[in-house]
């Protein structure tokens, strides 16, 4: 019974850490893409 509880706690820890790592990676990629898209957008040249 104690081994089962320990295994469940370890599994819970692994799942939570995996989800939080995926979320952090997603935020990092979104932030990187946002900076890249800002660099790609050049202001239009005014031709008058």
Biotite code that builds the C-alpha atoms (Angstrom):
import biotite.structure as struc

atoms = struc.array([
    struc.Atom([0.000, 0.000, 0.000], chain_id="A", res_id=1, res_name="UNK", atom_name="CA", element="C"),
    struc.Atom([2.801, 2.435, 0.871], chain_id="A", res_id=2, res_name="UNK", atom_name="CA", element="C"),
    struc.Atom([4.622, 1.583, -2.359], chain_id="A", res_id=3, res_name="UNK", atom_name="CA", element="C"),
    struc.Atom([1.459, 2.301, -4.314], chain_id="A", res_id=4, res_name="UNK", atom_name="CA", element="C"),
    struc.Atom([1.056, 5.683, -2.621], chain_id="A", res_id=5, res_name="UNK", atom_name="CA", element="C"),
    struc.Atom([4.678, 6.568, -3.353], chain_id="A", res_id=6, res_name="UNK", atom_name="CA", element="C"),
    struc.Atom([4.258, 5.543, -6.996], chain_id="A", res_id=7, res_name="UNK", atom_name="CA", element="C"),
    struc.Atom([1.103, 7.663, -7.277], chain_id="A", res_id=8, res_name="UNK", atom_name="CA", element="C"),
    struc.Atom([2.851, 10.674, -5.745], chain_id="A", res_id=9, res_name="UNK", atom_name="CA", element="C"),
    struc.Atom([5.782, 10.270, -8.133], chain_id="A", res_id=10, res_name="UNK", atom_name="CA", element="C"),
    struc.Atom([3.389, 9.916, -11.083], chain_id="A", res_id=11, res_name="UNK", atom_name="CA", element="C"),
    struc.Atom([1.507, 13.033, -9.984], chain_id="A", res_id=12, res_name="UNK", atom_name="CA", element="C"),
    struc.Atom([4.769, 14.956, -9.678], chain_id="A", res_id=13, res_name="UNK", atom_name="CA", element="C"),
    struc.Atom([5.917, 13.813, -13.126], chain_id="A", res_id=14, res_name="UNK", atom_name="CA", element="C"),
    struc.Atom([2.613, 14.775, -14.737], chain_id="A", res_id=15, res_name="UNK", atom_name="CA", element="C"),
    struc.Atom([2.499, 18.209, -13.112], chain_id="A", res_id=16, res_name="UNK", atom_name="CA", element="C"),
    struc.Atom([6.117, 18.960, -13.951], chain_id="A", res_id=17, res_name="UNK", atom_name="CA", element="C"),
    struc.Atom([5.602, 17.782, -17.531], chain_id="A", res_id=18, res_name="UNK", atom_name="CA", element="C"),
    struc.Atom([2.580, 20.014, -18.006], chain_id="A", res_id=19, res_name="UNK", atom_name="CA", element="C"),
    struc.Atom([4.328, 23.020, -16.480], chain_id="A", res_id=20, res_name="UNK", atom_name="CA", element="C"),
    struc.Atom([7.410, 22.425, -18.642], chain_id="A", res_id=21, res_name="UNK", atom_name="CA", element="C"),
    struc.Atom([5.243, 22.219, -21.764], chain_id="A", res_id=22, res_name="UNK", atom_name="CA", element="C"),
    struc.Atom([3.468, 25.452, -20.789], chain_id="A", res_id=23, res_name="UNK", atom_name="CA", element="C"),
    struc.Atom([6.766, 27.243, -20.170], chain_id="A", res_id=24, res_name="UNK", atom_name="CA", element="C"),
    struc.Atom([8.125, 26.012, -23.513], chain_id="A", res_id=25, res_name="UNK", atom_name="CA", element="C"),
    struc.Atom([4.952, 27.185, -25.282], chain_id="A", res_id=26, res_name="UNK", atom_name="CA", element="C"),
    struc.Atom([5.228, 30.633, -23.715], chain_id="A", res_id=27, res_name="UNK", atom_name="CA", element="C"),
    struc.Atom([8.901, 30.825, -24.707], chain_id="A", res_id=28, res_name="UNK", atom_name="CA", element="C"),
    struc.Atom([8.104, 29.898, -28.307], chain_id="A", res_id=29, res_name="UNK", atom_name="CA", element="C"),
    struc.Atom([5.178, 32.331, -28.473], chain_id="A", res_id=30, res_name="UNK", atom_name="CA", element="C"),
    struc.Atom([7.352, 35.125, -27.131], chain_id="A", res_id=31, res_name="UNK", atom_name="CA", element="C"),
    struc.Atom([10.109, 34.283, -29.619], chain_id="A", res_id=32, res_name="UNK", atom_name="CA", element="C"),
    struc.Atom([7.616, 34.216, -32.521], chain_id="A", res_id=33, res_name="UNK", atom_name="CA", element="C"),
    struc.Atom([6.138, 37.544, -31.417], chain_id="A", res_id=34, res_name="UNK", atom_name="CA", element="C"),
    struc.Atom([9.566, 39.202, -31.436], chain_id="A", res_id=35, res_name="UNK", atom_name="CA", element="C"),
    struc.Atom([10.297, 37.655, -34.828], chain_id="A", res_id=36, res_name="UNK", atom_name="CA", element="C"),
    struc.Atom([6.993, 38.882, -36.286], chain_id="A", res_id=37, res_name="UNK", atom_name="CA", element="C"),
    struc.Atom([7.689, 42.393, -35.000], chain_id="A", res_id=38, res_name="UNK", atom_name="CA", element="C"),
    struc.Atom([11.067, 42.347, -36.759], chain_id="A", res_id=39, res_name="UNK", atom_name="CA", element="C"),
    struc.Atom([9.491, 41.116, -39.998], chain_id="A", res_id=40, res_name="UNK", atom_name="CA", element="C"),
    struc.Atom([6.919, 43.911, -40.062], chain_id="A", res_id=41, res_name="UNK", atom_name="CA", element="C"),
    struc.Atom([8.607, 46.914, -41.583], chain_id="A", res_id=42, res_name="UNK", atom_name="CA", element="C"),
    struc.Atom([6.798, 50.248, -41.620], chain_id="A", res_id=43, res_name="UNK", atom_name="CA", element="C"),
    struc.Atom([5.530, 51.180, -45.070], chain_id="A", res_id=44, res_name="UNK", atom_name="CA", element="C"),
    struc.Atom([7.534, 53.773, -46.909], chain_id="A", res_id=45, res_name="UNK", atom_name="CA", element="C"),
    struc.Atom([5.760, 57.081, -47.371], chain_id="A", res_id=46, res_name="UNK", atom_name="CA", element="C"),
    struc.Atom([5.948, 58.070, -51.019], chain_id="A", res_id=47, res_name="UNK", atom_name="CA", element="C"),
    struc.Atom([4.630, 61.543, -51.567], chain_id="A", res_id=48, res_name="UNK", atom_name="CA", element="C"),
])
